[in-house]
Amino acid sequence: IGFLPDLKRVFQYHAAEHVCPALGCFWEPMETEGKAKTQTGYIIGWHVGDDESWHLYTAWANRFDRVLVHWVGSDIMNIPKWLNSPERVAHMNHPRFVHLVEEERLVQEVREYFENVHVCSIPTLRAYPVQPLPKEFAVAIYYPKHRHDFHYGDVMKEVIERMPDVTFHLYHLFGQPPDFEYPNAKWLGNLDEKNYATMLANSSCMLRLSQHDGRPFSIIEAFIMGRRCILNFSMPFVHEVGNVPLAEEVI
């Protein structure tokens, strides 16, 4: 499995920990030049917007006999914007491209644009041991500043503001800190696996709000450790909320 150069650390971690074990293959970090062609290229999510990134992507994709494009929930919303020409749509519909989604409910959306779409439930393998709840009640929040609108950042900000006696742990896998500060909100930054486990252990529950999501690994990992989860969409074992007062009530 090869990778786009951008966000390589994230891709490598995801492929090594989740994708390759599920698909029965191994990963090899690929540079733009200097290594033999690998059979399969894999890309998680979609970050190909302008012409420059499109040319980089096509040069990368042309190195492989087959390309697996793993569409995550929020990126599906942007397909019309990113594939904004018949040439791009035709490129992504070439038989060597396989488009993956994680749940049946996402298949029909992706099939509006692509033909070769499959469900591939790639499980999380970060099986953290069950931990007792922390002495101090705290809420973990996945907060990607660069996708503030995708993840209802204003709603989560209002929840933090209206619950000053509750500690909130804000984290992300890569990205910048939020553009607000509250005494009860702690920005933990871009967490590696060890610090991510510590953050989960120090949190009582997880709040994740999204316009469109598949099966978030973070939720399953929180379940494994024994944490409750609050989402704004239906998923087994979660507390489903739709507005700020209901989120407060559930917390």
N, C-alpha and C positions, 0 to 999 in steps of 0.2 A: 504494500500500500504506500503510495506517495502522497505528498502534501503540497498545497500552495505555500509559498514562502511566508505570506502574511499570516500572522497568528499561529505560527508553526508550533509554538510551545503548547497551545491549547489543543490543536489538532493531534499532536503526538500523544498527549496525555489521554485524550478521549479515545483515540484509536487503540493505544496499548492497553488501556484499562477496560474498555467497553466493547469496541467494535471487533477487534481481531479475535478475542476469545469467543465472541458470539458467532463469528463467521468461520472460525477454524483456520485463521491465517496469521501471519506475523507482519509487523510493520518495519519499514526501513525509511529513515529520514532521507529525503531526496533533495539535492541541490538543483539549481536551474540547469547546470551543465556538469558533465564529468562522470556520470554514472549510466550504466546500461538501462535500457527501457524496462520498466517494471510492468507486469501484466495488468494490474488494477490500480487506478488512482481513486482516492476517496476524498470527498470534501463534505464537512459538516456545516450546515447553515449556508448562507449565501451573502457574500460581501462584494459582489461584482456590480458596481454601479456605473461609473464613468467609463469612457472609451479606453483610458489607460489601463484600468483594472480588467476590462474585458479582454484586451489584447494580451495582458499577462496571463489571464486565466486560459484563453484558448491555446497559447503556447505551451502552458503546463499540461492541459488536457490532451493535446495532440501527442504527447509522449506515451500514452497508455492505450492498450488494446480495449480496455473497458473502463468506464468512469462511473463510480457510484456517487450520486448526489443525494445527500441526506438532508431532506427539508425539515426544519424545525418550525414550530407553529408560527412565530411572529414573522419569519421570513416568507412564508406563503402569502402573507398579506401584500408583500411587495413584488410579487412576480410580474404583474402588469407593468410596473415602473421599471424594473430591471431588464426585462425582455421586451424592450420597446421598439423592436423592428422584426419584420418577417425573417430576416437572416439569423437573428439570434434565436428565435423560436425554432427555426429549422435545424440550427446547430444542436440545440439541446434535445431535439427529437431524433437525432441520428441513432440507429439501432445499437450502437455501442454504449449509449448512455442509459443507465438504470437509475430511476428516481425512487428513493426510499422515503416512506413515512412510517411513523411508529404506531399509528392507530387507524382502524377502519374509518373512523369519522373524518379523517383528513384526506382519505383517498380521493373522494369525488372532487374536492377542491383542486387538487393537483392534476387530476385527469382532465380538467378544463383546458390545460395547457400542454400536457405531455401524455404520451401514449404508454410508455413502458414504466408503469408505476406499480410498486409492490409494497406490501406491509412487511416490515422487518422490525420486530420488537426487540431492540437491542437492550439487554438488561444492564443495570448497574452492577458492578462487581466490588464496589467499595462497601463491604459489609462491616460497618463499624459495630463493635459490641454494644449491647444495651447498657446504657448508663443511667444512674439515678438522676432525678431532676436536680438542678442546681438550687442552692439555698436562696439565691436571689432570683426572683421571677424576671425573665427576659424574653424578648421576642426577636427572632432572627428574620431579617428582611433581605431578600435578593434585590439589590438596587443598582441596575445598570444605567448610569447617567446618560450614556450615548443613546439609550433606548428608553428614555424617560417616559415618552408618551405610550410606547408599547406596553409598559408595565405600570400604568396608572400611578406615576410618581407623585402627582398632586394629591391623590387620595391617600397614599401611604404617608406623605408629609403631613396631611391633616390629621391622620390617626395619631402620629407621633406628637403633634402639637397639642392635641386634645387629651392626651394621656400622660401628663408630665411626671406622674409617679411610677411609670413603667419604663424600664430600660429597653432600648432597641439596639440590636446589633445589625449594622448595615454592612453588607459585603458584596463582593463581585469577584469573578474569575479573572477579569482583565478590564481595565477602564479607569476612569477618573472619579474622584469623590463627588458627592452631591454638592449643589451650590446653596446649601442651607446648613445652619448649625443650631442645634438644640442641646441643652445640658443633658438630656436623657437619651440622645442619639449618639452612638459610638461608631465611627467609621473604621472598620477593621481592615479595609483595603482589599487587595487582590490576594486571595488565600491559596496557599499550596495545600497539599493533602493533609499534612500534619496540623496546620493551623485551622483548616476547615473542620477537622474532627474536634479540635478544641472549642471552636465556635459553637458547633452543634451541642457539645457536652455542656456548655455554659448557657444554653438557651432552653427555655421551657417549651416553646412552640415556634412554628415558622409561619410567617405571613407572606404569601406570594400572590400578587394580583397581575393579571395579564389580559391584554385584549384578545390574544389568540395563543394557545399553548398546546403542545402535544402531551408527552408524558415526561414531566420534568424529573431529571435524575435527583435533584436536590430534595424533592418531596419523598421519593422512595428511600433515599439515604436517611432522611429524618425519621421516617417510619421505622427503619431497621434499628436505629438507636433508641427508639421508644418515645419519640416526640410527636405531638399532635400538629396537624397542619391546617391552615386556614387559606382557602382558595376562593376565587370568584367563578369557578366552573366546576362541573360535576366530575368527581373522580372517587373511586371507592375509599371509604374511611376518612374523608376530609370533612371539615366544617365549611360549608359553602356560604359565602357572603356576597352581597350585591351593592352595599353602600357603606359609608363611614360609620353611622350609628350601629349597624349590625356587626361590623368588624369590631367595634369597641365592645359590644355586648359579648361576642364570642371570646375575645381576649380575656 
